Amino acid sequence: MSQVVEARPSAAQSSTTRTTVPVAIYYEHPRWFDRVFAELDRREVPYTKIHIDDHRYDPSAGRLPADVVFNRMSPSAYHRGHGPAIAYTHSWLGHLERHGQRVINGHRAFTHEISKALQLSVLGAIGLPGPKTRVIHRPEDALAATDGLRFPIVVKPNVGGSGVGIIRFDTRRDLARAVADGGLDLGLDHVGLVQEFIPARGGHIVRVETVGGKYLYGIQVHLSGETFDLCPADICQTGAGVALDNACVVEAPKARLRVDGYDTPPHLRAAVERIVQSMGIDVGGVEYIVDDRDGQLYFYDVNALSNFVADAPKVIGFDPFVNLVDYLLAEAARG
């Protein structure tokens, strides 16, 4: 029995006689991936779009008719009405790999993508610093979990994305009030992180993007202090205040967030590569911050679903979607 998949083929696909396409892209957000689709179209590469709303599969069947499948499922999907698709995706990726399908950001990568707690465990295992954290599964345990932590602290859902659900508490009294009032939402899997808030030295964090497990570029994201959503595709101006074209492609502008290209030091490039390779992440971003209190650097977030910075040629001097599609096609050829 063949696998049953409802997919939307590209215009380029319809003109080819291949029995497989080089790339199938599995995604949830309707707008985040327009630029990778555009780069594939520009090259006239056949590909298939597989949106989660159109998807089902037969667990007795085998591979998709594609050389590689690129998983672009977002852990923040549960805030857009697609929460059940996260566990569904986890099962489907395992199914594909069981049948020998090459999946970019596959089952292992997605396992780490949907668990901030697991990300911190990996950091500890490979000897890299992460923020001091306690993991809980009941909101009423949050106050006790702060023992040994410095305030301010943040409480964040284990399944994250786009900064959703992260709340800062400056005092134990503030946290106690939120617990008593039922104001803590631990998110999709009811697992939460109670974590020291890190004041950023210089008022910025660094985000490093990787493709194929290797360094691609770095950016500094200048913080406003008013949001935990640092998605670089939403940032609308450079550090010098130059407006960026095609920015704010998600839900809303973040005019108070600014971004600049950053030449990440070699030892931190190597550390980021260790992180993504340890988590099985083929394409992804890692964020780190320097604590303004003592100068300690912490890696604090890993994103297997990574959106490249808006108007990248203006910020970093090249178009990373060209590099991404080069990588996809090289993996397809290997497959």
N, C-alpha and C positions, 0 to 999 in steps of 0.2 A: 504494500500500500504506500502510495507516495505521500509526502508530507503536505499538509493543507496549510497554505499561507496566503492570506489576502494581502497583496502588496500593490504599490503604485509604481509601475515602471516609468523611467524617465523617457523623454522624447528620443534621446540617443539610443536607448535600449531597443526601442521599437524598430529601428532600422538595421539591427544586426541579426546575423544568422547564428550566432553562438548559442549553444545550449546552456551555457552559464554566463553570468555577468562577472566582471572582476570584483565588484564590490556591492554588498548589500548593507544599507545603513538603517539600523534599528533605532528609533528615536521616539521621544514623547513631546517635547516642547515644539510648538508649531513654527517658531521663528528663529531659534538659536542657531540652526545649522544651514541657513540660506547660503552663507558664503562658501561652505564646502560643496554644497550642491552646485553653486555657480562655477566653482573652479573645475569640477568634473564636467559640467556642461561646456565650459570654455574649451576643454581638451577633447570634447566629443567622446568621453569615456562612457561606455554603457554601465549603468548601475541601477539598483532597485531601492526605492524608498519603502521602508516597512514601518508604518506608524502603529503604535500599540493599540489604537482603537480598531485597527483593521486586522488584528493578528490573532491566530489560534494555531495550535500545532497538534500533530498526532504523535504521541510518545512511542509508538511502534515503528515510526518512520525514521529516516536517516537524515542526510545532509540537505541543506538548501542548495539550489542551483546557483551558487556564487562561490568564487574562489576564496573570499574572506567576508566575514560579517563584522561590521564595526558597530559595537554597542555604544549607544549614546543615551542610555536611560539615565534619568536624573533622580537622585534621592529626594529632591524637593518636590517630586511629582505628587506626593500625597497632599500638598497644599494646593494642587490644581485639580483635585478630584480623581487622581490616578493612583491612590495609595495601594490598592490591591495589585496593581501591575508590578510593584517592586518585588514582592515574593514570587510572582509569576515569572518575572524576568530572570530571577535567580535560578529557578528550576529549568527554564528554557535554555539558558546559557550552558548549564551542566549537561543537558540533553544533547545540545549541538556538539560539545567537545567530546562527549562519550562516543559520538559517531564520527570523530575525526575531523570535525569542522575547525578551520582556523578562525578563531574569534579574537578580534582586537579589543582589548579591555574586557576579557572574558570572565568566567565564573570566579576565578581567584581575585581578579582586580575588583569585581563588583562586590565581592564579600567584604573587602576592605573599604570600598566606597560607602557602604551603608552601615559602617560601624566606626564612629570616632574613637570609641574605647579600644577597638582592635588596632586602629592606627597608632595609638599611644603605646600599646603593648609592643608593637613592632619597633617603634622608636627606641624603647627601652632595651629590647633584645639586641639591637645593632649598635647600641652605645651612643645614641644621639639624644639630646635633651628635648623634652617636651614640658609644657607647663605642669606644675604640681596639680594632681587631679584625683578625685575619688569618684567611683562609678556606683550609682544607686539604681534601684528598680522600683522605689516607692517615693513619692514626693515627701512624705513625712520623715524620711531619713536624711533629707538635705541638710538640716541644721547640724545634726551630729557629724555629718560628713565634712563639715568645715573645720573640725579639730585638726590643728597643725597647719592650716592654710592661712595665708595673709589675705585680709580684706583690702580692697574690694574683691569679690568673687563673681563669677558668672555661672549660671546654670544653663546648660545647653542640651538639646535632644541628641541622643546617640545617632539617629538618622537625621542628617542635616541637609544643608544646601541653601545657598543664598542668604545665609545668616538668619534664617527663619527660626524663631522660638528661643533665641538666646536672650537672656535677661541678666542685667548687671545688678548686684546688690552691694551697697557700700558698707552696710553694717549688719551684724547678726540680727538686730531688731527688725530691720527691713525684711530680711529673709524669713524670720519667724512669722512676721505678719502675712507674708505671701503664702507660706505653708498653711497657716491657720485659715486664710481666706480661700484656699483652693486655687491659688494663682500660679501654680507650677504645672506646666504641661510638658511631660517627658516625651511626647511625640509618638510616632508610629509604633515603635516596639516597646514603649513604656520603660525605656532605659535612659538614664540621664547622666550627665557629667557635671560634677561640682568642681570648679576649676578656678585657680587664681587668675584674676584679671591682670594682664600685663600692660602697664603704661608704655607706650611706644616711644623709644628714644628718637628724637628728630621728628616726631609726629608722623611717622610712616611705617609701613610694613613692606616686605619684599615678597613678590610672587615670582616663582621660577617655573617656566613651562618646559615640558619635555616631550619629545616625539621619539618613538622607538627606544624608550628608556634612556635617552641621551638629552643633554642640555640643549635647549633651543634659544631661549632668551630670558632675561629678567626684567622686571619693572618695579619701580617704587610706587606704592599707592599711598598718597597723602590722606590722612584720616581727618574726618570732621568731628569725630567723637559722638556723632548722633546716629550712627548705624553700624551694624555688624555685617551688612551686606556689602562685600567688597568685590562683587563680580566685575571683572575688568571690562566686560562688554558693555557695562552700564555707565562707565565713567566718561564724562563729557568734556574734559579739558585737561591739558597738560599742566605740569607744575608751574609753568610760566603763564598760564591762563589762556593758552591757544585752544580755541574750540576744535573739537574732533568731529569729522564727518562720520555718519553712520553709527554714531554712539547711541547709547540708551536704547538698545534694540529689544530689551525685554519689556518690563512693565512700565517703568517710569524713569525719568532723568534723575541722576544723583549729582546735581550741579556743584555740591560741596566736596565731592571727591575728585582729586586730581591725580594724574599719573604721568610718570616719566620713564623712559628707558633706563636700564641699570645694568652696568657691566659687572655681573655677579663674580666675586672672587673665585679663583679656581678651586680652593678647598671646599667652598660651599656648593659649587657646581657638582663636585664629586659626591658630597653628602646627599644632595638631592637625588642624584642618580642612584645611590645606594638605597634610598627610601623607595623610589618607584619600582626599582628592580626587585626589592624585597617583598613588595606587595603585588607583583605581577602586573603592574600598570604599564601599558604600552604607550598611552598618550595621557598626560595629566599634568597637573600643577601642584606645587608645594609652596606653602606660605611660611615665612619665618619672621620673627620680631626680635628686637633687642630691648630688654627691660631697662627703662630709663633709671630705675633705682640702683641697679648694680652692674649694668653692662652685660648681663648674661643673655646669650642668644638662645631662643627657643624655636623649634619647629612646632607649629601648632595646628596645621590643617593640611590635608592631602585631598586633592580633587581628581578623581578619575574622569569625571565629566568636567572638562576644562574648556571654558570659553576664552578664545584668544582676545587680546585687548582690541578695543575699537580703533579703527583707522590706524592699523599697525604700521604702515609705511611711515606715517608722520611721527609715531612714537618710538619705534625700534629700528626703522630704516629698511624693513622688508616686509613682505606679505607671508605670514606663517602658514596660511592655507595652501600655498604652493608647496611648502615643505611637507605639510600633512598629506596632501594628495600624492606627492612623490613617494612617501612612505607607504601609503595604502596600496599603490600600484606595485611597489617592490614586493610587498608581502603577498599580493595577489599572484605575482609572477612566481614567487617561491612556492605558493600553494599548488 
